Amino acid sequence: EEKHVDVVSSLCGSAVAFMYVAMEAMADGAVLMGLPRSTATRLAAQTLIGAGRMSLESGEHSGTLKDRVCSPAGSTIKGIHVLERNNFRATLMSAVQASTPIKKE
């Protein structure tokens, strides 16, 4: 719809850069833990591709897909806890909001 064109532009345009930052940060974390940079970058990119593909192909809510990956007391839910504690979700939401132009009527 015409009324959504600005937020679609933000989500499909600006958010690409947000994902590059996330991908770089994931690769940086892997390098911090000893993985070579080239391997870390390739695996981070493949991870984003895989998550996006799974979301599109399954048609399931992203929260459901996330829950399937998180084992009780496992490393993934511990990582999710760190993301939530540091406002990862709110930060991404705010970035989309900030990059969406507000129309003056």
Wavefront OBJ file of the C-alpha trace (Angstrom):
o trace
v 0.000 0.000 0.000
v 1.100 3.562 -0.705
v 0.901 4.527 2.970
v 3.589 1.949 3.840
v 6.142 2.930 1.202
v 8.416 4.797 3.645
v 8.612 2.028 6.227
v 9.100 -0.568 3.462
v 11.982 1.561 2.144
v 13.508 1.646 5.609
v 13.025 -2.059 6.246
v 14.271 -3.182 2.829
v 16.860 -0.451 2.312
v 18.361 0.863 5.529
v 17.929 -2.413 7.398
v 20.335 -4.044 4.955
v 23.066 -1.916 6.539
v 21.805 -2.918 10.004
v 22.267 -6.569 9.037
v 25.791 -5.834 7.781
v 26.587 -4.384 11.194
v 25.082 -7.463 12.902
v 27.024 -9.759 10.577
v 30.263 -7.892 11.261
v 29.633 -8.017 15.014
v 28.961 -11.769 14.913
v 32.154 -12.290 12.926
v 34.063 -10.073 15.384
v 32.786 -12.233 18.240
v 33.967 -15.369 16.481
v 37.388 -13.790 15.850
v 37.505 -12.848 19.539
v 36.986 -16.530 20.298
v 39.802 -17.595 17.937
v 38.221 -18.174 14.514
v 40.105 -16.750 11.512
v 38.496 -13.579 10.100
v 37.702 -15.007 6.662
v 36.013 -18.064 8.142
v 34.108 -16.001 10.687
v 32.823 -13.580 8.037
v 31.739 -16.370 5.685
v 29.969 -18.293 8.453
v 28.204 -15.169 9.764
v 26.909 -14.425 6.253
v 25.774 -18.023 5.773
v 24.010 -17.893 9.134
v 21.973 -14.858 8.045
v 21.139 -16.521 4.730
v 20.065 -19.708 6.506
v 17.905 -17.905 9.050
v 16.217 -15.839 6.352
v 15.615 -18.861 4.159
v 14.191 -20.870 7.051
v 11.854 -18.019 7.967
v 10.587 -17.630 4.406
v 10.254 -21.331 3.654
v 8.650 -22.388 6.929
v 6.210 -19.491 7.192
v 6.552 -19.753 10.966
v 6.868 -16.816 13.339
v 10.478 -15.889 14.020
v 9.916 -16.344 17.760
v 8.859 -19.945 17.180
v 11.971 -20.588 15.094
v 14.147 -18.977 17.778
v 12.544 -21.112 20.487
v 13.338 -24.279 18.531
v 17.031 -23.408 18.569
v 17.132 -22.620 22.296
v 17.686 -25.641 24.550
v 16.857 -25.277 28.243
v 19.914 -23.819 30.016
v 21.806 -24.047 26.714
v 24.351 -21.755 25.138
v 21.872 -20.235 22.667
v 19.346 -19.106 25.284
v 22.247 -17.704 27.300
v 23.287 -15.688 24.253
v 19.674 -14.546 23.725
v 19.621 -13.416 27.348
v 22.667 -11.218 26.711
v 20.996 -9.750 23.616
v 17.790 -9.011 25.532
v 19.646 -7.580 28.522
v 21.409 -5.182 26.151
v 18.243 -4.080 24.326
v 19.094 -5.707 21.001
v 15.445 -5.960 19.953
v 14.594 -2.395 21.018
v 17.721 -1.083 19.312
v 16.748 -2.651 15.979
v 13.187 -1.384 16.319
v 14.484 2.126 17.046
v 16.856 1.974 14.066
v 13.968 1.114 11.722
v 11.907 3.902 13.262
v 14.753 6.431 12.967
v 15.415 5.555 9.320
v 11.761 5.859 8.312
v 10.925 9.380 7.148
v 7.871 10.908 8.796
v 5.456 12.441 6.329
v 4.012 15.802 7.196
v 0.371 15.907 6.234
l 1 2 3 4 5 6 7 8 9 10 11 12 13 14 15 16 17 18 19 20 21 22 23 24 25 26 27 28 29 30 31 32 33 34 35 36 37 38 39 40 41 42 43 44 45 46 47 48 49 50 51 52 53 54 55 56 57 58 59 60 61 62 63 64 65 66 67 68 69 70 71 72 73 74 75 76 77 78 79 80 81 82 83 84 85 86 87 88 89 90 91 92 93 94 95 96 97 98 99 100 101 102 103 104 105
